[in-house]
């Protein structure tokens, strides 16, 4: 069943990409931090002015907190996000030779970086096997019976156990796209869903 789900998603979304706009590794790190409890669309409205004002890693590391807060205010939780952005960029400059680290262990040392962010960075920047457990992935893999539970780390562990490593990063990107246009949280469009034959929730079976 999993292979069929993967193939159906590939057919529907042949070239999945992260929806966040960026040009450098640290810009992606910043954009993902801003996306917490915020839509990617909103982040993409905020980052052009943010990246224009701070065009280099040094500019972010030396930025004034109040000015960053003002620019990211509309993303919510702006005080925490602005602080984390500046501190993380300072760490990249001082500890990591100006590069976003390429291991989970080192990424988790950066302010504001949790497993979700780290997985996305590892997958998108370095092509490493990764499982990004955002709300779409958790909701839909539960509906499909591929995972059970709402805790991101537990769902990640379950998915890592079954997903082919080379498919895992793109699988999660595809699930996010699928969650936005078809398997919507409040009102899934089951009638036009290509995964309906594999959906435990649709068939009335809730156990994976």
C-alpha positions in Angstrom: 0.0 0.0 0.0 2.8 2.5 0.9 4.4 2.1 -2.5 1.1 2.8 -4.2 0.6 5.9 -2.0 4.1 7.2 -2.9 3.5 6.6 -6.6 0.1 8.3 -6.6 1.6 11.4 -4.9 4.5 11.4 -7.4 2.1 11.4 -10.3 0.1 14.3 -8.8 3.1 16.3 -7.6 6.1 15.4 -9.8 8.4 18.1 -8.6 7.7 18.9 -5.0 9.4 21.9 -3.5 9.5 23.8 -0.3 7.0 26.7 -0.6 9.3 29.1 1.2 11.4 31.5 -0.9 15.1 31.7 -0.2 18.4 31.9 -2.0 21.0 30.9 0.7 21.1 28.3 3.4 20.7 30.7 6.3 17.7 32.4 4.5 15.9 29.0 4.5 16.7 28.6 8.2 15.2 32.0 8.9 12.2 31.4 6.7 11.4 28.1 8.4 11.8 29.7 11.8 9.3 32.4 10.8 6.8 29.8 9.5 6.2 28.4 13.0 2.5 29.0 13.7 2.3 31.0 10.5 1.5 30.3 6.9 4.2 29.9 4.3 2.3 32.5 2.2 2.6 35.1 5.0 6.3 34.3 5.4 6.9 34.8 1.7 5.3 38.3 2.0 7.6 39.2 4.9 11.0 37.8 3.8 11.6 40.0 0.7 11.9 43.2 2.8 13.7 41.3 5.6 16.3 39.8 3.3 16.7 43.2 1.5 17.4 45.0 4.7 19.8 42.3 5.9 21.5 41.0 2.7 24.3 39.0 4.4 24.8 36.7 7.3 26.8 39.4 9.1 24.0 41.9 8.6 21.6 39.5 10.4 24.1 38.7 13.1 24.7 42.4 13.8 21.0 43.4 13.5 19.2 45.4 16.1 16.5 43.3 17.8 13.8 45.9 17.7 14.2 46.4 13.9 14.0 42.7 13.2 11.0 42.5 15.4 9.2 45.2 13.4 9.9 43.5 10.1 8.7 40.0 11.3 5.8 41.3 13.4 3.1 39.9 11.2 4.4 36.4 11.4 3.3 36.1 15.1 5.5 35.4 18.1 7.7 38.0 16.6 9.8 38.7 19.7 10.9 35.1 20.0 11.5 34.7 16.3 13.5 37.9 15.9 15.7 36.9 18.9 16.3 33.4 17.5 17.1 34.6 14.1 19.8 37.0 15.3 21.3 34.5 17.8 21.3 31.6 15.2 23.1 33.8 12.7 25.6 34.8 15.3 26.2 31.1 16.0 26.6 30.3 12.2 29.2 33.0 12.0 31.1 32.2 15.2 30.8 28.4 15.5 29.9 26.9 12.1 32.1 28.7 9.6 29.1 30.7 8.3 27.3 27.5 7.1 24.1 25.9 8.3 25.2 22.6 9.9 24.5 19.3 8.0 23.8 17.1 11.0 20.7 16.8 13.2 22.9 17.1 16.4 24.5 20.4 15.4 21.3 21.9 14.0 19.4 21.3 17.2 22.0 23.5 19.0 20.8 26.6 17.0 18.3 28.8 18.7 14.8 28.2 17.5 15.7 25.0 15.6 13.7 21.9 16.5 13.5 18.6 14.8 10.9 19.8 12.2 13.1 22.6 11.1 16.3 20.5 11.2 14.7 17.8 9.1 13.6 20.3 6.5 17.1 21.9 6.3 18.8 18.5 6.0 16.5 17.4 3.3 16.3 20.6 1.2 19.9 21.8 1.7 21.8 18.6 1.8 19.6 16.0 0.2 19.6 13.8 3.3 16.8 11.4 4.2 14.5 13.4 6.4 10.9 13.3 7.7 9.4 16.8 8.3 6.4 16.2 10.6 4.3 19.3 10.3 0.5 19.4 10.9 -0.3 18.1 7.4 2.0 15.2 7.6 0.8 14.2 11.1 -2.9 14.5 10.1 -2.7 12.8 6.7 -0.4 9.9 7.7 -2.8 9.2 10.6 -5.8 9.2 8.2 -3.9 6.8 5.9 -3.0 4.6 8.7 0.8 5.0 8.1 1.3 6.5 11.6 -0.6 6.7 14.8 -0.6 9.6 17.3 -0.2 13.4 17.2 3.3 13.8 18.7 5.7 14.9 15.9 8.7 12.9 17.1 6.7 9.7 17.5 5.2 10.1 14.0 8.6 10.8 12.6 10.0 7.6 14.1 7.1 5.6 12.7 7.5 7.1 9.2 11.3 6.6 9.2 10.7 2.9 9.9 8.6 2.5 6.7 9.6 5.1 4.2 12.4 4.4 1.7 15.1 6.9 2.8 15.5 8.3 -0.7 11.8 9.0 -0.8 11.2 10.5 2.6 12.0 14.2 2.1 9.9 14.5 -1.1 7.2 12.4 0.4 6.7 14.9 3.1 6.7 17.9 0.7 4.1 16.1 -1.4 2.0 15.4 1.7 2.0 19.1 2.6 0.9 20.0 -0.9 -1.8 17.3 -0.8 -2.9 18.6 2.6 -3.4 22.1 1.2 -5.3 21.3 -1.9 -7.2 18.0 -1.2 -6.9 16.4 2.3 -7.9 19.7 4.0 -8.1 19.5 7.8 -11.7 20.6 8.3 -13.2 19.5 5.1 -11.2 16.9 3.1 -12.2 16.6 -0.6 -12.6 12.9 -0.5 -14.6 12.6 -3.8 -11.6 13.8 -5.8 -8.9 12.2 -3.6 -6.4 9.9 -5.4 -5.5 8.2 -2.1 -9.1 7.4 -1.2 -8.6 3.6 -1.8 -5.8 3.6 0.8 -7.4 5.8 3.4 -8.2 4.1 6.7 -10.4 7.0 7.9 -12.4 7.1 4.7 -13.0 3.3 4.8 -14.1 3.5 8.4 -11.1 1.7 9.9 -9.1 3.9 12.3 -6.4 1.4 13.3 -3.2 1.5 11.2 
